[in-house]
Amino acid sequence: MSDKGGPQPDPATNPRRSWADVGPRFASAIVLIILTATALYVGSYLFAAVVGAVYGGAYREWETMVSRAPLTPMGWVLIGLVGISGLVYLAFGLLAAVATIALACIAALFMEREDRLWRIAGLVLFGALIISILLMRGTGTAGIWAGVYLGTVVWMTDSAAFFTGRQIGGEKLAPDISPSKTWSGALGGLALGTIAGTLVWSWISASPLWIGLILSASISILGQTGDLAESAIKRHFRIKDSGDIIPGHGGLMDRLDSLTFGVFLVVIIGVAHAGFGSVAEGLLHW
C-alpha cells in the first residue's frame, strides 16, 4: 500500500502536469485562427485594422507592465497611436506609419523618466511588427499564402512544444528565464514546426524544397527564441503573464511573442529578394 502521509510529488517538477487548461487553450486557439484567417483573406483595411488593434492591445499590456501602475491618459494616447498606425500605413504609406510611431515615441519622452526607455522600446517593437506584417500581406494572394506559411510554422511549433514538454518533461531549457520550458518541448516544437512548414511550402511554392526546409527550421527556432525573450522581459518585471484576455494563453503578448522574430525574418528575406513592394513574392518564389 502507498503511504498517503508521505511526501507528494512537487507539481512544478512533475513532468506530466495537469491538462486542465487544455480545453480553454484549444477553444481560444480555434477562435483566434478563424479570426486571423478571415482578416488575412480579406486583407485591405480590415486586416490593417485587426493587426493594429491586436498590437495596440499588446502595447497596452506592455505599458501596464513597464509602468507598474494603472494606465494614464497619456498611456491611452500611446496605445491609440500604435493601434491606428496600421490604418495610417494603408491609407498614406510607410513613411506616414513610421511618423505615427515616431510621434508616439516623442510623446513618451515627456512621461515618467524611469520608464522612458522601456516604453519607447515597446512602441518601436510593436510599430515595426505592424508595418512588417502589413508589408508581408501586401495586396495580392501571395501575401495570404505567406501568412498561412508563417502562421503554420509558428503555431505548430508552439503546439508541439507545449504538448511534448508536458508529456515528456525532462531537462529544463532555460530554468532561470522560463522554468516550465524543456529541451524535449523545444525539440518537439522544432520537429513539428519544420515538418508542417515544409509541407505547406511544397504546396504553395514551386521553389526548391530545401529552401522551405531551412526557412521553416529557422522560423521555428526564432519563434521559440521570441518566446524566451518575452519570458525574460516578464521575469525582469516580475510578472507571470502579460494579461488574461485570452483564456488558456494569458495576454496578447503571451500569444504573439513567438511570431515576432519570424515576421522580421520573413520581411528581411522578402525585401532583400524582391523589394518592399513584393515581400511575399520574395519569400515564396526563388
N, C-alpha and C positions, 0 to 999 in steps of 0.2 A: 504493500500500500504506500501511496505517496504521503509525505509529511506536509499536511496543509499549513502547518505552522512554520515551515522552513522558509528560507529566502526565496522570493519570487523573482523571475527574470525582469530585468530592467527594460521597460518598453523602448527606451532610447537606444539600447544595444541589441534588441531583438531583431534579427534580420527579416523576419516576416511580420511586419507591423500590421495594424488594423487596416481593413479595407473599407471602413465605414464611410469614408469621404468619396469613394469612387462613384457612387450614384450621382451626387450633385456635380462632381467634376465632369462626368461624362455628359450629363444633361446640358451643363453650361457650354461644353465644347461643341456640342451639336448646334446649339443656338448661335454661337459665335461663327462657326463655319458657314452656316446658312446666310447670316448677315454679311459676312465678308465676301462670300461667293457672289451674292446678289449685287453688292456695291461694285465689286471688281468687274462683273459682267456689264453692268450698265455704264460704268465709267463716268466721264464728264464731271458735272458739278455735284452729282450725288456721291461719287467716290471721293472727291475732294472734301466735301462736307463731312463725310464719315471719318476720313483719315484725320482731318483737322479736329473733329470733336473727340475722337479717341485719344489723340496725343495731347489735346488740351486737357482732357481728363487725367492723363498720365502726368502732365505738368502740375496739375492741382495736387496730386499725391506728393510730387517732388517738393513743391512749395511748402506743404504742410510738414514734410519730413525735415527739410533743412532749417525751417524757421522754428520748429518745435512749438508752434503756437497756432491758434485759430487764424483762419485767413483774414487778411486785412482788405480794405477796398482796393489798395494798390496791387495786392496779390491777385485779386479778381481781374484787374486790368491786364496783368501779365498773362493770365490764363486765357482771357478773351483774345489777346493778340496772337498767341500761339494757335488758338482754335480757328481764327479766321485766315491764318496765313496760307492754308491750302486753297481756299476760295480766291484769295488775292493772287496766288500763283496762276490759277487757271484763267482769271479774268485779265490780269495785267502782266503776267510773265514772271520769270525767275528773279529778276532784279527787284521787282516790287515785293515779292515774298521775302527776299533777303532783307530788304529795307524794313519790312514789318517786324521781323525778328530783331533787327538791329535797334529799332525803336524800343522794343521791349527791354533789350539789354541796357539801353541808356536810362530808361525809367528805373531799372533795377539798381543803377548806381546811386540813386537817391534814397534807397531803402536801407535797412539795418546793415551796418558795416560788417559785422561778424558773419553774416550770411551771404555777402555780396558775391564772392567767387563761386560758391556752390549754386547760387541762384542763376547766375549768368551761364554757368556750365550747363545747367538743365535747359535753359532757353535755347542755347546753341545746339545742344544734342537733339532736342525734340523738334526744333525747327529744321535741322538738317535731315532728320528722319522723314518728316512730312514732305519736304522737297524731293528727297531721294525716292520715296515711294511713288510720288506723282510722276517723276521722271521715268521710272520703270514702267508704270502703267501706260503713259503716253496716250495716244488716241486710237491706235489700231488694235487688231486682235492679237498681235504678238505680245502686247502688254498683259492681256488676260492670261496667256499661256505662261509667260514669265512669272506672273503672280501665283499661278497654280503650282508651278515647279518649285518656287521658293517656299511657298506655304507647305507643300508636301514634305519637303526635306525637314523643315523646322518642326512641324507638328509630329511627324513620325519619330524624329529624334527625341522630342520631349516625351512622347507617349512611351516609347520603348525604354528610355532611361528611367521613367517613373516606375513602370511595371517590373522591369528587370531588377532595378535596385531594391524594390520592396520584396520581391520573391526570393532573390538570391542573397542580397546583402553583401557582407564581406568588407574588405579593406576600404576605408574612407578615402574619398578623392581629395578633399581639401577640408579637413576637420576644423581648422581654425577659421574658415570662411563660411562653410555650409556643412554642418555635421551630418545632415541626412543624405548627402550625395556620396555614392560609392563608385569604385572603379568598375564594378560589374554593370551598374546603371549607365555609366559613361560609355563603356564598350558596346553595351546593348543598343544604346541610342545611336552611336556611330554606325553600327552594322545596319540597323533597320533604316535609318535616315539615308544612308548611302545607297542601299538597295532600292528603296522606294523612289528616291530621286532619280537614280539611273534608269529605272523602268519608265518613269514619266518622261525623262529626256528622250528615250528611244521612241516614245510615242509621238512627241511634239516636235522633235528636231531631227533633221536629216544629217546633222553633223556627226563626226565620229563618236562612238560610244565612250571611248576612253576620256574624252573631254567632259562628258556628262558625269562619268565616274569620279574624276578628280574634283570637279566643281561641287558635286554632291557631298563628297567627303569633307571638302573644305568648308562648305556652308554648315554641315553638321557639327564640325569641330568649333567653328566660330559661334554657332548657336549656343553650345554648352559653355563657351568662354563668356559670352554675354550674360548667361545665367549666373555664372560665378561672379562676374564683375558687379552685377546688381546686388548679389548677396553680400559682397564685400562692402558696398556702399551702405546697405541697410545695417550691417553689423557696426559700421562706423557710427551710425546714428542710433544704434541700439534699438532697432525695431525688427519684428519678425516678418510682417507682411506690410507692403506699401499701402494696402487698403483692404476692404472687404466687399467690394462692389460685385465681384464675380464669385458665386458660390463654388467652393471646392478649389478655387485657384488663388484667391486673395484679391489684390488690386490689379489695375490695368498694367502698371509697371511689372508686376509679377508675371503677367501673361505675355507681355511684349518683349521682355528682356532678351529672349532667345532669337528674336528677329533682327535685333539691332545691327550686329556686325555683318550678318548675312546680307542685309539690304545694302549696306555700304559696299560690300564686295561686288554684288551684282551690278551696282551703278558704276563703280570704278571700271569693271571689265567692259560693261556695255559702252561707256563713254570712250574708253581707250580704243575700242574696236570699231565703233560706228558713229561716235559723236553724241552730243547731248540730245539731239532730236530723234535718235533711234537706239535708245538704251536696250530695250527688249530685244530688238533685232540683233544688236551687237552681242548680246548674251547668248542667244539661241542659235545663231547662224554663223558658222565658221567656214 
